[in-house]
Amino acid sequence: MSNLDKNKKNITLLIIVASLGYFVDIYDLILFNIIKKESLESLNIDFSTYETVLFRWQMAGMLFGGVLWGIWGDKRGRVSVLFGSILIYSIANIANAFVETLWAYKMWRFIAGLGLAGELGAAITLVAELMPIKKRGIGTMIIVTFGALGAVAAFIVSNHGDSIGYFISSVIGKPIANWQVAYIVGGSLGLVLLALRASTFESSMFENLKESDVNRGSFFSLFKNKIIFKKYIACIVIGLPVWFVVGVLVALSHRFLPAEIAKAIPSKEMVLWSYVGLSLGDLFSGAMSQLFKSRRKVIMFNLIGILVMSSIYLFGPIGSANYYRVIAVLLGAVTGYWALFVTNASEQFGTNIRSTVSATVPNFVRGGVILITGGFEFFENYFHSANISAIIIGIICVSLAIWGTLHIEETFHKDLNYYEK
C-alpha cells in the first residue's frame, strides 16, 4: 500500500471514530434536557425550579473543561484529550444514574460537562490538521452531521429502554427507571469508544510543533494581543444563536407552546425533532460552504434564518402538533452551521494554540447558556412574557454573531501549518 493510500485510509478511520465519538458526545450533552422531568420528579426535586439550574451546572463544567482540555491538547497532544475526556464523561454519566440527592446530581452534571468539553475540539483540530485544505469542511461536516443524531438515540433509549432496564435490574438486584437506563447506556457507549480510540493517530503538525521551541497552549496569549483577542471573541459570539435556539426555544418549549400542544409534544420530543433538523442543516451548510468556497457567507445565511424562524415560532399562527414538529425541525436546520462554526474557529489560529481555541470556543458558547437562560428568565420576570423575553435574547445573540462574522477572516483556502507568536 502506498503512503498516499495509507494516509487516506487513516483519515477515513479518523473521521469514522470522530463521528462516533461526537455521536456519544451529543447523546450525553443533550440527555439531561430529554430526561430532566422524569429524573427530577423521581427524586422529588422541584422540576420548575431546578430544570435550568442543573443544566447550567453541566454547562459550567463544559466552560472549565474547554480551557483545561484545550491547553492539554496543545501541550500533550490532541489524541490524549480524546482518551481523557471520554473516560471522564463516561464514568460521570454512569454515576449520574444512581444519584439520590440534588447535590449529587449537580456534582455529576458538572463532572460530565467537564469531560464532554474535550471531545469536539480535539476531533476538529485533528481533522483540520490532517485533511487537504479544500476538504477540511467535508470532514467536519460528516462528524457533526452524524454526531447530531446522538440526540435522536438519547430520545429513543429514554423512551424505550425497558428491556435494557430489566437486564440491569437483574444484575444489581433493584428496579431501575428509564432515565437511569439512558444515563447508563450513554456512559457505556463512551467506554466502548475508548477501544476504538486506540486506532487514532496524532497530527503531523503537532508532532512538528513538539520539536520547536514555540510556546504551546498559552490560553492567556489570546488576551495579550488586541487583534488576536478581537478575533477570538468574534469566533465565540458566532455560535451564541445556536444555543439560544437549543437552550431556550427548544429545551424550554413548554413555556412557549399552547398548553394543549405542550402536553402532546413534551420538551424532549422538541429536542428530538430539532436535532433531526440540526443534522440536516449541518449537512446542507457544509455542502453550501464547499460550493461557495466560503464559511462566512453560509454562516450569515443561517443567522438570518434563525431570526426568521424564531419570529415564526414565537409570534406566528398557532397550529397543530405536527405544525410545531415541523417548526422544531426548521429551527434545528437554521442552527445547522455548528460544523462551520467550529471549523472556522480552528482555522483562524496557529498550530501552537489551535487546540486551545478549538476546545474553548464551542465550550464558551455552551457555557454562555448560563447567561442566555439567566437573561431569558430576567426579561421574562420583567415583561411577564416568555415570548417577548425570548425574542429579546435572540436578537442580542444574533446581533453579536453578525458582528463576529464580519470580523473574522475567510479561511476556506487557508494553510494551517503556521504558529502564532
C-alpha positions as CSV (number, residue, x, y, z in Angstrom):
1,M,0.0,0.0,0.0
2,S,1.4,3.4,-1.0
3,N,1.9,6.2,1.6
4,L,-1.0,8.2,-0.1
5,D,-3.4,5.3,0.2
6,K,-2.3,4.6,3.7
7,N,-2.9,8.3,4.6
8,K,-6.4,8.3,3.0
9,K,-7.2,5.1,5.0
10,N,-6.0,6.7,8.2
11,I,-8.0,9.9,7.7
12,T,-11.1,7.9,6.8
13,L,-10.7,5.9,10.0
14,L,-10.2,9.1,12.0
15,I,-13.4,10.6,10.6
16,I,-15.4,7.4,11.4
17,V,-14.1,7.3,15.0
18,A,-14.6,11.1,15.5
19,S,-18.1,10.8,14.1
20,L,-18.9,8.0,16.6
21,G,-17.3,10.0,19.4
22,Y,-19.3,13.1,18.6
23,F,-22.5,10.9,18.4
24,V,-21.9,9.8,22.0
25,D,-20.9,13.4,22.9
26,I,-24.2,14.8,21.7
27,Y,-26.1,11.9,23.3
28,D,-24.7,12.7,26.7
29,L,-24.8,16.5,26.2
30,I,-28.5,16.7,25.4
31,L,-29.6,13.8,27.5
32,F,-30.5,15.9,30.6
33,N,-32.9,18.0,28.6
34,I,-34.7,14.8,27.5
35,I,-35.0,13.0,30.8
36,K,-34.9,16.0,33.2
37,K,-38.6,15.9,34.1
38,E,-38.7,12.2,34.8
39,S,-35.5,12.1,36.7
40,L,-36.2,15.2,38.9
41,E,-39.7,14.0,39.7
42,S,-38.5,10.5,40.7
43,L,-36.0,12.2,43.1
44,N,-38.7,14.5,44.5
45,I,-36.8,17.6,43.2
46,D,-38.9,20.5,42.1
47,F,-38.8,20.5,38.3
48,S,-39.8,24.1,37.6
49,T,-37.1,25.4,40.0
50,Y,-34.1,23.2,39.0
51,E,-34.6,22.3,35.3
52,T,-32.4,25.2,34.2
53,V,-30.2,25.1,37.4
54,L,-28.9,21.6,36.7
55,F,-28.4,22.4,33.0
56,R,-26.2,25.3,34.0
57,W,-24.1,23.1,36.2
58,Q,-23.4,20.9,33.2
59,M,-22.6,23.9,31.1
60,A,-20.3,25.4,33.8
61,G,-18.4,22.1,33.7
62,M,-18.0,22.5,29.9
63,L,-16.8,26.0,30.4
64,F,-13.9,25.0,32.7
65,G,-13.3,21.8,30.7
66,G,-12.9,23.7,27.5
67,V,-9.9,25.6,28.9
68,L,-8.4,22.5,30.6
69,W,-8.6,20.2,27.5
70,G,-7.7,22.9,25.0
71,I,-4.4,23.7,26.8
72,W,-3.8,20.0,27.3
73,G,-4.3,19.3,23.6
74,D,-1.7,21.9,22.6
75,K,0.8,20.8,25.3
76,R,0.4,17.0,25.3
77,G,-1.4,16.2,22.1
78,R,-4.8,16.0,20.5
79,V,-5.3,12.3,20.9
80,S,-4.7,12.3,24.6
81,V,-7.6,14.7,25.0
82,L,-9.9,12.2,23.3
83,F,-9.0,9.5,25.7
84,G,-9.1,11.6,28.9
85,S,-12.3,13.4,28.1
86,I,-14.3,10.4,27.1
87,L,-13.3,8.4,30.1
88,I,-14.4,11.2,32.5
89,Y,-17.8,11.8,31.0
90,S,-18.5,8.1,30.7
91,I,-17.9,7.5,34.4
92,A,-19.8,10.6,35.3
93,N,-22.9,9.6,33.4
94,I,-23.0,6.1,34.8
95,A,-22.6,7.6,38.3
96,N,-25.4,10.1,37.5
97,A,-27.8,7.2,37.1
98,F,-27.6,6.4,40.8
99,V,-27.8,9.8,42.4
100,E,-30.2,10.3,45.2
101,T,-29.8,13.9,46.2
102,L,-29.8,17.3,44.4
103,W,-26.2,17.9,45.5
104,A,-25.0,14.7,43.9
105,Y,-27.0,15.5,40.7
106,K,-25.2,18.9,40.4
107,M,-21.8,17.4,41.0
108,W,-22.1,14.7,38.4
109,R,-23.6,17.0,35.8
110,F,-20.6,19.3,36.4
111,I,-18.1,16.5,36.0
112,A,-19.9,15.1,32.9
113,G,-19.7,18.6,31.4
114,L,-16.0,18.8,32.2
115,G,-15.4,15.6,30.3
116,L,-17.7,16.4,27.4
117,A,-15.8,19.6,26.8
118,G,-12.8,17.8,25.2
119,E,-14.3,15.6,22.5
120,L,-15.3,18.1,19.8
121,G,-12.4,20.4,19.9
122,A,-9.8,17.6,19.7
123,A,-11.6,15.9,16.9
124,I,-12.0,19.1,14.8
125,T,-8.4,20.0,15.4
126,L,-7.1,16.6,14.2
127,V,-9.3,16.7,11.1
128,A,-8.4,20.3,10.3
129,E,-4.7,19.5,10.5
130,L,-4.7,16.1,8.7
131,M,-7.1,16.7,5.8
132,P,-6.3,18.5,2.5
133,I,-7.1,22.3,2.6
134,K,-10.1,22.2,0.3
135,K,-11.7,19.1,2.0
136,R,-11.4,20.1,5.7
137,G,-15.0,21.3,5.7
138,I,-16.2,17.9,4.4
139,G,-14.6,16.1,7.3
140,T,-16.1,18.3,10.0
141,M,-19.5,18.2,8.1
142,I,-19.6,14.4,8.3
143,I,-18.6,14.4,12.0
144,V,-21.1,16.9,13.1
145,T,-23.9,15.7,10.8
146,F,-23.7,12.2,12.2
147,G,-23.0,13.3,15.7
148,A,-26.2,15.4,15.9
149,L,-28.1,12.1,15.6
150,G,-26.9,11.2,19.1
151,A,-29.8,13.3,20.4
152,V,-32.2,11.0,18.5
153,A,-30.6,8.0,20.1
154,A,-31.0,9.6,23.5
155,F,-34.7,10.1,22.9
156,I,-35.2,6.5,21.8
157,V,-33.3,5.0,24.7
158,S,-35.0,7.2,27.2
159,N,-38.4,6.1,25.9
160,H,-37.8,2.5,25.0
161,G,-35.1,1.3,27.4
162,D,-37.3,-1.2,29.2
163,S,-35.6,-4.3,28.1
164,I,-32.2,-2.9,29.0
165,G,-33.6,-1.8,32.3
166,Y,-34.8,-5.3,33.1
167,F,-31.4,-6.7,32.4
168,I,-29.6,-4.1,34.6
169,S,-32.2,-4.6,37.4
170,S,-31.5,-8.4,37.4
171,V,-27.8,-7.7,37.8
172,I,-27.9,-5.0,40.5
173,G,-31.0,-6.5,42.2
174,K,-33.3,-3.5,42.3
175,P,-35.7,-1.7,39.9
176,I,-34.3,0.9,37.6
177,A,-36.1,3.7,35.7
178,N,-35.8,4.6,32.1
179,W,-34.0,7.8,32.9
180,Q,-31.3,5.8,34.8
181,V,-31.0,3.4,31.8
182,A,-30.4,6.3,29.5
183,Y,-27.5,7.6,31.6
184,I,-26.0,4.1,31.9
185,V,-26.2,3.5,28.2
186,G,-24.6,6.8,27.5
187,G,-21.7,6.1,29.8
188,S,-21.3,2.6,28.5
189,L,-21.2,3.7,24.9
190,G,-18.3,6.1,25.8
191,L,-16.3,3.3,27.4
192,V,-16.8,1.1,24.3
193,L,-15.5,4.0,22.2
194,L,-12.2,4.0,24.2
195,A,-11.3,0.8,22.4
196,L,-11.8,2.5,19.0
197,R,-9.7,5.5,20.1
198,A,-6.6,3.2,20.1
199,S,-6.7,3.4,16.3
200,T,-6.4,7.2,16.1
201,F,-3.1,8.9,15.4
202,E,-1.5,12.2,16.2
203,S,-1.4,15.2,13.8
204,S,1.9,15.6,12.0
205,M,1.6,19.4,12.6
206,F,1.5,18.8,16.3
207,E,4.5,16.3,16.0
208,N,6.5,19.1,14.3
209,L,5.3,21.6,16.9
210,K,6.8,19.5,19.7
211,E,10.2,19.8,18.1
212,S,10.1,23.6,18.0
213,D,10.7,26.0,20.9
214,V,7.5,28.0,20.3
215,N,5.2,28.5,23.3
216,R,2.3,25.9,23.2
217,G,-1.2,26.1,24.7
218,S,-0.9,29.5,26.2
219,F,-4.5,30.4,26.9
220,F,-3.7,33.9,28.2
221,S,-1.8,34.7,25.0
222,L,-5.3,35.1,23.4
223,F,-5.8,38.2,25.5
224,K,-2.5,39.9,25.2
225,N,-2.7,40.9,21.5
226,K,-5.6,43.2,20.5
227,I,-6.1,41.7,17.0
228,I,-6.0,38.1,18.3
229,F,-8.3,38.9,21.2
230,K,-10.9,40.5,18.9
231,K,-10.7,37.6,16.5
232,Y,-11.1,35.1,19.4
233,I,-14.2,36.9,20.8
234,A,-15.6,37.1,17.3
235,C,-15.3,33.3,16.9
236,I,-17.1,32.8,20.2
237,V,-20.1,35.0,19.6
238,I,-20.8,33.5,16.2
239,G,-22.0,30.4,18.0
240,L,-24.3,32.0,20.6
241,P,-27.5,31.8,18.4
242,V,-27.2,28.0,18.2
243,W,-27.5,27.6,22.0
244,F,-30.2,30.3,22.2
245,V,-32.3,28.0,20.0
246,V,-31.3,24.8,21.7
247,G,-31.1,26.0,25.3
248,V,-34.2,28.3,25.3
249,L,-36.6,27.9,22.3
250,V,-36.3,24.1,22.3
251,A,-35.3,23.0,25.8
252,L,-37.9,25.3,27.3
253,S,-40.6,24.8,24.7
254,H,-43.3,24.1,27.3
255,R,-43.1,27.9,28.1
256,F,-43.9,28.9,24.5
257,L,-46.3,26.3,23.2
258,P,-50.1,26.4,23.9
259,A,-50.9,24.3,26.9
260,E,-52.7,21.6,24.9
261,I,-49.8,21.4,22.4
262,A,-47.2,21.2,25.2
263,K,-48.9,18.1,26.5
264,A,-48.9,16.5,23.1
265,I,-45.3,17.5,22.4
266,P,-43.1,17.5,25.6
267,S,-39.8,19.3,25.5
268,K,-37.8,16.1,25.0
269,E,-39.7,15.5,21.7
270,M,-39.0,19.1,20.6
271,V,-35.3,18.3,21.3
272,L,-35.6,15.2,19.1
273,W,-37.1,17.0,16.1
274,S,-34.7,20.0,16.4
275,Y,-31.7,17.7,16.3
276,V,-33.0,15.9,13.3
277,G,-33.2,19.4,11.7
278,L,-29.7,20.3,13.0
279,S,-28.2,17.2,11.4
280,L,-29.8,18.0,8.1
281,G,-28.7,21.7,8.5
282,D,-25.1,20.7,9.1
283,L,-25.1,18.6,6.0
284,F,-26.7,21.4,3.9
285,S,-24.4,24.1,5.4
286,G,-21.3,22.0,4.8
287,A,-22.3,21.4,1.2
288,M,-23.0,25.1,0.6
289,S,-19.7,26.0,2.1
290,Q,-17.9,23.7,-0.3
291,L,-20.0,25.0,-3.2
292,F,-19.4,28.7,-2.5
293,K,-15.9,28.1,-1.1
294,S,-16.8,30.3,1.9
295,R,-17.5,29.8,5.6
296,R,-18.7,33.4,6.3
297,K,-21.4,33.6,3.6
298,V,-23.1,30.4,4.7
299,I,-22.9,31.4,8.4
300,M,-24.6,34.7,7.6
301,F,-27.4,33.0,5.8
302,N,-28.0,30.8,8.8
303,L,-28.1,33.7,11.2
304,I,-30.8,35.4,9.1
305,G,-32.7,32.1,9.1
306,I,-32.6,31.9,12.9
307,L,-34.2,35.4,13.2
308,V,-36.9,34.4,10.7
309,M,-37.7,31.0,12.3
310,S,-37.6,32.3,15.9
311,S,-40.1,35.0,15.0
312,I,-42.5,32.5,13.3
313,Y,-42.1,30.1,16.3
314,L,-42.8,32.8,18.9
315,F,-45.3,35.1,17.1
316,G,-46.6,33.1,14.2
317,P,-50.0,31.4,13.9
318,I,-51.0,28.7,16.4
319,G,-51.1,25.4,14.6
320,S,-51.4,21.7,15.3
321,A,-48.9,19.4,17.0
322,N,-47.5,18.4,13.6
323,Y,-47.1,22.1,12.7
324,Y,-44.8,22.6,15.8
325,R,-42.9,19.4,14.9
326,V,-42.1,20.9,11.5
327,I,-41.2,24.2,13.2
328,A,-38.8,22.3,15.5
329,V,-37.1,20.7,12.5
330,L,-36.7,24.0,10.8
331,L,-35.4,25.7,13.9
332,G,-32.7,22.9,14.1
333,A,-31.9,23.3,10.4
334,V,-31.2,27.0,10.6
335,T,-28.8,26.4,13.5
336,G,-27.0,23.7,11.5
337,Y,-23.9,25.8,11.0
338,W,-22.3,24.4,14.1
339,A,-19.8,22.4,11.9
340,L,-18.8,25.6,10.1
341,F,-18.6,27.4,13.3
342,V,-16.1,25.0,15.0
343,T,-14.2,24.6,11.7
344,N,-13.9,28.3,11.3
345,A,-12.6,28.7,14.9
346,S,-9.9,26.1,14.4
347,E,-8.8,27.7,11.1
348,Q,-8.4,31.2,12.5
349,F,-5.3,30.5,14.7
350,G,-1.9,28.9,14.5
351,T,-0.9,25.3,15.4
352,N,0.5,26.1,18.8
353,I,-2.8,27.4,20.2
354,R,-5.3,25.7,17.8
355,S,-6.4,23.0,20.2
356,T,-6.9,25.7,22.9
357,V,-9.1,27.7,20.6
358,S,-10.9,24.7,19.1
359,A,-11.8,23.5,22.6
360,T,-12.6,26.7,24.4
361,V,-14.6,28.5,21.6
362,P,-17.5,25.9,21.4
363,N,-17.5,25.3,25.2
364,F,-17.5,29.0,26.0
365,V,-20.6,29.2,23.8
366,R,-22.1,26.2,25.6
367,G,-21.2,27.9,28.9
368,G,-22.9,31.0,27.6
369,V,-26.1,29.2,28.1
370,I,-25.8,30.2,31.7
371,L,-26.0,33.9,30.7
372,I,-28.6,33.2,27.9
373,T,-31.0,31.3,30.2
374,G,-30.4,33.7,33.0
375,G,-31.1,36.7,30.7
376,F,-34.2,35.0,29.4
377,E,-35.6,34.5,33.0
378,F,-34.7,38.1,33.9
379,F,-36.7,39.5,30.9
380,E,-39.5,37.0,31.5
381,N,-40.0,38.2,35.0
382,Y,-39.7,41.9,33.8
383,F,-42.1,41.6,30.9
384,H,-44.2,38.7,32.2
385,S,-44.0,37.2,28.8
386,A,-41.8,34.2,27.7
387,N,-42.2,35.1,24.0
388,I,-41.1,38.7,24.3
389,S,-38.2,37.7,26.6
390,A,-37.0,35.0,24.1
391,I,-37.0,37.4,21.1
392,I,-35.0,40.0,23.0
393,I,-32.4,37.4,23.9
394,G,-32.5,36.1,20.3
395,I,-31.9,39.5,18.8
396,I,-29.0,40.1,21.1
397,C,-27.4,36.7,20.3
398,V,-27.9,37.1,16.5
399,S,-26.6,40.7,16.5
400,L,-23.4,39.6,18.3
401,A,-23.0,36.7,15.9
402,I,-23.4,39.0,12.8
403,W,-20.7,41.3,14.3
404,G,-18.4,38.3,14.8
405,T,-18.9,37.0,11.3
406,L,-18.0,40.4,9.9
407,H,-14.7,40.5,12.0
408,I,-13.2,37.1,11.1
409,E,-11.1,36.2,8.0
410,E,-12.4,33.8,5.3
411,T,-10.4,30.6,5.9
412,F,-11.6,28.2,3.2
413,H,-8.3,28.2,1.4
414,K,-6.1,29.0,4.4
415,D,-2.9,26.9,5.1
416,L,-2.9,25.9,8.7
417,N,0.7,25.0,9.1
418,Y,2.0,28.1,11.0
419,Y,2.5,29.3,14.5
420,E,1.1,32.3,16.5
421,K,4.0,34.3,18.0
